[in-house]
């Protein structure tokens, strides 16, 4: 069967700010439903890591574009993607229009033609439901109070053995939220037809079941 002849994949877009729980939720939904999963934030890190491994100190446009166009799914499993140096290079990469265009194409191709021929995909990020897949079958915008998210991030860092000060993490998160929501290109805003899921008072199980209930309703209405 050619890619053009494949049946429509059910696309789930999961958006939200840092430490809202969107990544944990998206991975769990994909596993439960048997869908392919893509953490879209990692693709920029993967390009950044490729440049670092070329011994580049600053992102060079041609090299970055080549890395974006040759990106493989296997590259997204590299543990080195979580490094602070990679995050810094990824920020430089994300500011390059040609690289962003190539990675948008990568995400849309993943959504249209899931690896392994599975029936659906779950993509998580900050602009999936508004920019990458505006026609997604189910859109969820996951959020929580900034204080709750800061607490989660501190706990995550401490579990990784990284010293973290709550006040500093909270301030950094507020500043990042402001940047993400006010940027001129693909600002982080809920799609008009997104299902709002506030996880402030929810544990992972409760958030999962609320999201699954919504997705089931969308799946049935589109059947």
Secondary structure, 3 states (H helix, E strand, C coil): CCHHHCCCCEEEEEEECCCCCHHHHHHHHHHHHCCEEEEHHHHHHHHHHHHHCCCCCCCCHHHHHHHHHCCCHHHHHCHHHHCHHHHHHHHHHHCCHHHHHHHHHHHHHHHHCCHHHCCEEEEEECCHHHHHCCCCCEEEEEECCHHHHHHHHHHHHHHCCCCCCHHHHHHHHHHHHHHHHHCCCCCCCCCCCCEEEECCCCCHHHHHHHHHHHHHHHHHHHC
